[in-house]
Amino acid sequence: MVPGARLIVLGKQGAGKGTQCVRLSRRYVLPHISTGDMLRAAVKARTPLGLEARRYLDAGDLIPDSVVLAMIAARLDQDDTRTRGFLLDGFPRTVAQADGLDEILKPFSIDLVLDLVVPTGLVLARLMSRRVCEDCGAIYSTFAPPKLNWTCDFCGGDVVQREDDTEEAVTRRLALYDAQTAPLIARYATAGKLVPVDATGTVEEVAGRLLALVEARLGAGGAGA
Ligand code: AMP
């Protein structure tokens, strides 16, 4: 068990972060905080944040750091993350965001950074076939669709292709990952927090590897042990 663990999951778009985070968060009862899901919800609800964020999301560009940091600071200020820890998915994505997160968490810090490692050719194929539920964010693919007529098995919402899963936006997002997010890997490795995980293979295989690694690092005496 990892009570109260503070985890980050890194990995290129299409590495399976969302799918694996849902499993990890259920297994350890950790709040799953996905900045992509939060931003898409804001766009759908047409909040001021959503109206501002929309053009970045559609183009596959990153939202300004200050905007994302304000959103995360507000979320991490809620009681559930203080007592139960959290799983960050899609954040931090830049060095400035990682610096901002360190400030927000003081006097605490991140326990572990799981890096889902996959070759670029494989993530491209995964992203082009990915389909998601517009309402709850459940992830499907053209090879593993929902049971009934592109209606979500869990909530009945419409299952669609994301606007930013086009070839152009995907290429842009992968280039941004290499330029902006990959440097975080060296940062967390130097801090002794990084755990690379082979994210090729089936969802079950990757989930098994992840659980084994989390237990090995945090299992014995809880988070930070
Ligand atoms: P994701 O679902 O994590 O692939 O995120 C979808 C889109 O949301 C990204 O392409 C960005 O436009 C935006 N986004 C999500 N998280 C962040 C972040 N941490 N920093 C900046 N933009 C973000």
Boltz pocket constraint, residues with backbone or C-beta under 6 A from the ligand:
constraints:
  - pocket:
      binder: B
      contacts: [[A, 13], [A, 35], [A, 36], [A, 37], [A, 39], [A, 53], [A, 56], [A, 57], [A, 58], [A, 60], [A, 61], [A, 62], [A, 63], [A, 64], [A, 68], [A, 89], [A, 90], [A, 91], [A, 92], [A, 93], [A, 97], [A, 164], [A, 173]]
      max_distance: 6.0
